[in-house]
Amino acid sequence: MHLFFQVPIYEMRNDGHDNLLGALLIAGLYVIPEVGLYFQHILYRGNRVTKIDAGSFTAFSSPNLRPLVKAEVEIKVNWDTVWRPNTTKKFMVHTNMNRNVGLLRLFPGITVATVKTFLQPPMEGIVLETYGTGNAPDNRPDILEEFKKAVDRDVLIINCTQCLKGCVSQSYATGKALTDVGLIPGGDMTPEAALAKLSYVLGKAELSVQEKRKMLSENLRGEMSVALGEAKISLRDSRFIQAIAKSLSVSCKEELEAVRDALTPSLACAAAKSGDIDTLEAILDMGGNLCSEDYDGRTPLHIAACEGHLEVVQYLLSRGATVYAKDRYGDTPLKNAVRFRRTEVIKLLRQTGAHFSNDEIIEVGTDLCSLAASGDVEGLTAWHLAGLDLDHCSYDGQNPLEVALADGNEEVVAFLQSACKQNRLL
């Protein structure tokens, strides 16, 4: 989470104190897996924000996406807005950024010489800031020709609007003319986000030009709104919700949403228990949140992990389910998978970045010693696969290896020695 101050924090009258405390509070209380910007009691998505005022405490704005969090008398999190990862790969920082990128802002009277010079090598990517909904003068074929020549040389050009709010579309012929010569519509991305995206995508040398163009036109990390053609199915397309709403004499959109949100957790958890991906897909299509919790604080991912439904776990993770959700007992999906010895699920959750917190392993030593005493190698294996060191001590100060040695259980001793050796190598 990035933190900004208008007045330095060491000054008597500053905004830094509140910004710092607010950012720490939100980071500590809520699982919001995003790069955010916290300022003046509001948490914004970092790649959607732009600075609008250099001399005011209302300095930032997210014109095309509502804030993730508003910290007023109550802290209100817009969970529908929070971006969820859609991959099971571990988080990795990409440092190979391409610096041969730039911003070119169109203005009345711009010369073709200026455009031609700006597009010359070593320039590989351009964010073109155009008028209105992505328009450029269509009576300047000389400029359009320079754009086409650059595209033919594999220069990637993203078309973004100069307007603070709104998006690029092809409603006007002048906007379509740019798309026709090969410019990539930037949707409602800010120029700052588009420039960073260009630098990131161009840094992937292993991709072809067409693959890079495809990535630039896709929503990678919530930096642009989903195209209308990809929008979720309306609530009113769900016959099930309609039937319940009718029995409750519900008709307006807000009440329908309330019915949906009340039913979604139970329906999604039931579908996860039975391994019914089709039902989960239907719930998602009607606008349901597959990260929602039931009365015990359990999410569909908790249930699928307990049941060992690997395909359901994969589906949920690909739809943004978080591995860090905790139920009312403080258990995560990873701990549930360990308890029920779901080894393949454990491996997948670990691959996605799941790990134990300090709170989850406070008394784990006693459990490990109990497993060692009973010769339960399967149970110890589950904990080991989940990334836990197996040398935690029980209440009497003994660790599992000492318990196994005292009992003369050679199989458990061999396993624990091998596990400890692997941990030292790591």
N, C-alpha and C positions, 0 to 999 in steps of 0.2 A: 504494500500500500504506500503510495507516494503522499508526502505531506508538504504543504506549501504555507508560507507566511507572507502577509503583505507588510507587516511591521515586524522587525527582528524580535525574537523571543526574549532577548535580554533587555529590551526597552520596557519602561514602566507600563505604558499603554500599548499592548500588543494583542494580536489574534493567535499567536503561536501556542499559548498555553491551552486554550480550548481545543484548537485543532489537534494538538498532540494527544491530549487526554481522550478526545472523542475517537481518534483513529485507533488508539490502543484498546479502548473499550470495545469497539466493534470487532477488531481483529481477535480479541480474546473471547467474545461471546458467541460469534456467529461464524459458520462455515461458508465463506463467500470466496470461492476459488478463482479470484480475478485480480488483475492489477487495477487497483482503484485509486481514486484521488479524493481525499477527504478535505473539505474546506467549508467553513461557515455552517457547520452542523449538517452537511450533506455529503454523502458518499456517491461519487460518480464512477461510471466505468471509464477507465483511463483512456481507452482508444476512442471514446465518444465525446471527449471534453475539449473545449477550446477556451482560451482566456479572452475575456471581452472587456475588461476594465483594469487599468494599471493603478488606479488610485482609489478603488472602492473595496470594501470587504465582501461585496458581491462580485467577485472577480472572475469566476468561471461559470460556464454554462454548458449544458449538454442538450443542444437544440433538438436533436432527433431521437433522443431516448430519455425517458424519465429517470430520475435518480434511483440508485439501488437502495439507498437507505436515507431516511430523514430522521435526525436525532433531535426531536423536539421534547415536549414533556414526556412523551413515550417514544421509544425507538421503533420506527416502522420500517420493516424490511419488505421491499417489493420482490417477493420470491419468484414471481412469474418473470421478472426481468433479469434475475441473476443467471449468468452464463454458466452452463454445466459442461464439463469436458465430455467429448463424445468418442473417446478412444481409451483403450486399455493400456496404452503405452505409458511408461513412467515419464514424469515431467523432466524436460531437458532444456537447458538454456541454449539457444542457437546464437552463436557469436560471429558466424561468418556472414557479416552484412556487406552488401555491395554499396560502395560510396559514390558510384557513378550515376547518381540520380539527382533530379532537380525539380524546381517548381517554376512553371511559366504561366504568368497571369495575362490573359488577353485584355486589351484595352483598345478603345477606338483610335485608329490611326497607327496601330502597330505595323511596322514594316516587315516585308517578307525577308529582308536581310537579317533583321533581328531574330526572327523565327529560325531561319536557316542556320545562322551561327550557333544558336542555342542547341540545336539538334545534332550538331556535329560530334564525332567521336572525341573523347571516350564516353560520351553520354550514352547510357544504356536504358534508362528509364526516366519518364517524365510524368509529372502530375500537371495536367493542363487545367487551369482554373478558367471556366467559361461563364457565359452569362446565363442567368435564369435557370432553366431546367436542363442545362448542358448545351447551350446554343453558341454558335460562332457565326460570324458573317458569311452567308452563303454566296455573297457577291464578290468574294475574294478567292477565286479558284487558285491563285498563285500560292496562298497560304495552305489551302487544303492539299495542294500538290506536294508541298514540303512535308506535311504530315504523312502523306502516303509514302513518299520516298523513305522517310525514317522508319515507318512500319515495315516496309519491304527489307530494310537492313536489320530487322529484328529488334528495333528499339520498341520497348513497351510503353505505351502512353495511356494513362488513365484520365478519363474525363470527369472532373469534379466541378460542382457549382461554386461560384463565388459567394452565393447567398449563405447567410448564417444558418438558415433553416430551409429544409426541402431536399429534393433529390434530383438526380439526372434522369431524364426520361426521353423518349423519342416522340413526344407529342407534337413537336414542331419539325418542319423539314430541315431547319438549320441544325437541330440536334442529330437527326438521322444522317445528315451528310457526314458528320464526324465518325459515326459508327460505320458507315459505308467505306470509309478509307482505312478502317482498322483500329480505331480508338476503342478502348475498353470502358464501358459505362461504369462509373464509380458509385452509382446508387446514392446513398445519403452519407457516405464517408466524409469525414472532415479532411481537408488537404493534408493536415499533419498525419492522420492515420494512414492515408493513402501513400504518403511518402515513405513512412516506416514499413508499410506492407511491401512496397516496391523493393526497398532495400533488402528486406528479408527474403522475398521470393527470388530475386535475382542472385542472392547468395547461395542458392541451391544449384550448384553447377551440374549436378547429376540429372536435372530435369531438362526436358526438351522445351523449346519455345512455346509450343502448343500447351504443354502441361503447365508452364508458368502462367500463360494467359488464362487458363482455366482456373488456377488458384486465385489469381487476382480478381476474377469475377465472382468468386464464391465467398460466402461469409465464413471466415476461418475462426475468429475469436470474438464474435459479437460486434465487430467493427462496422457492420452494415446491416440494414434490415433485410429480412427474408423477402424475396420477391413475392408479389401477390399470388402468383401461381402456386407457391409452396405454402400458402397460409393454411392454418388449421381448419378443419371442418367446423361449421357453426354448431353451436349447442342445439339449435333447432333441428339439426340433422340426426340427432340421437333419439331414436324411438323409445329407448329404455328410460332416459331422463324425462322425455315428454310424458310417458305414461305415469311416472311417479309425480311429476309436476301437476298433471291433470287431477290426480287423486287428492293432491294437496291444494287444489285451486290456485296454482301458481301460473302466472302468465308472463310477467315482465322479465326482461333479460337479466336484471340484477338478481331476482329471486331464483331464476333458473341456474345462474352461476352459483348461488348459495347452496342449492340442492346438489349440484354437481360436486362442489368442494366438500360437502358433508359426506357424500357417498364414495368418492374416489378412494380414500385411504383403505376402507374395508374391501371394496371391490378389487383394488389393485393387489392387496395382500393375499386375498383369496385366490386370485389368478396366479400369483407367484407361487403359492403353496402347491397348486395343481400343475404348475409348469405350463400354463396356458398363455403363450406369447401373443396369440391372436387377440385375446381379450385385453391384454396390456396395450397392444397397438390401437385397439378401438378406444380405450380410455384416453390414450395420448391424442388421438385424432379429434376427440370431442373437447379438447382443451384441458384435460386432466393433468395433474402434476404427479409423475411417478416417483417423486421424492417425498411425497406427503406422508405424514405419520399417522398411525392408528392410535387408539386410546392408550396403548402401552408405549407409545413413542417409537414403535417399530415401523420400518419402511419395507416396501416390497423386496429390497435388496437383503435386508435382515432375514426375511422369510426364505427367499431363494437360497441364501447361503446355508441356512439350517437344513433345508431339504436336499441340498446337493444338486440342485438343478443348474448345471453349468451353462447351458444355452440361455436360460433365463437371466442368469447373472451377467453373461456377455451382452445380452440385449439391453438390460437395464443400464449397464455401464456405458454402452454406446449411446444411450439416450439421456445421459447426464446424471445418473444416480451417483451420489457421493459415498465414498468408502468410509467417510469420517462420521456419519450419522450415529448418534448414540440413543439407545432406548431408555426407558425409565430406570433401568438398572445400571446404566452406564456402559452397556455392551455395544460394540461395533459389529458390523457384519463379519469382520475377520475373526473376532472372538467367538461368534456364533459358529462359524465354520470349523474352528478349532474344537469347540465343545463336541460337535457331532462328527468329527474326524473326516471332513469333506476335503480330502487332500487336493483334488484338482481345482476346487473352488479357492482354496487357500493360495495355491500357486498363482491363480489369475488375479486375485485381490492384491497379492504382494507385487505382482508385475505392474499393477495399476498404481501402486504407491502406498497401499495400506500398511500401517504399522501400529504397534501398541503404544499407547500413551503411558505415562508414569502411573496414572490413576488405575489403569487396567491391570497392572502387574504388582500392586502393593503386596498382595497375599498369595502370589502365584507359586512361591517356593513350597508352601505346604501342599498344594495340588501336585506339583512335580514330584515331591518326595513320596506322596501317596501312590502315584503312578509307578514310580520306581520300585516301591515296596511290593506292589501287586504284579510286577513284571509286565506292565502294560506298555510295550514298545510302540504300539500303534498310537497311543495317546501322546507319548513323548515325541514321536515323529511329527505329529500334527503341530505341536508347539514349536518344534525346531524349524519346520517348513515356514511357519509364520514369522520367523526372524527372531525368536526369543533365545537368549543364552540360557542354557540348561543348568547353570551353576547357582541359581537362586536358592537361598537357604530357607528352611521352614522355621517355625516359631522356636524350635529347640537348637537352632544354629547349624543343623546338618544340611548338606546339599544332596541332591539326588544320587550323585556318584557314591558318596559315603554310605548312603542307605543301601544301595545296590551291593556294594562291597561287603557290608555287614551281613546282608542276607545271602551272600554267595551266589547271586544271580548273574551268571557269566554273560548271558545274552544282553541284559540291560547294561552291564558294565562295558561291554564291547561297543554298544551303540553310543553310550554317553561319552566314552573316550574319543570315539570317531567324531562325534558332534562337536566336542570341545576343540579338537584339532582343526576342524573346518573353520570354526569361529576365529581361531588364532591366525589362520591363513588369510581370512578376510580382513 
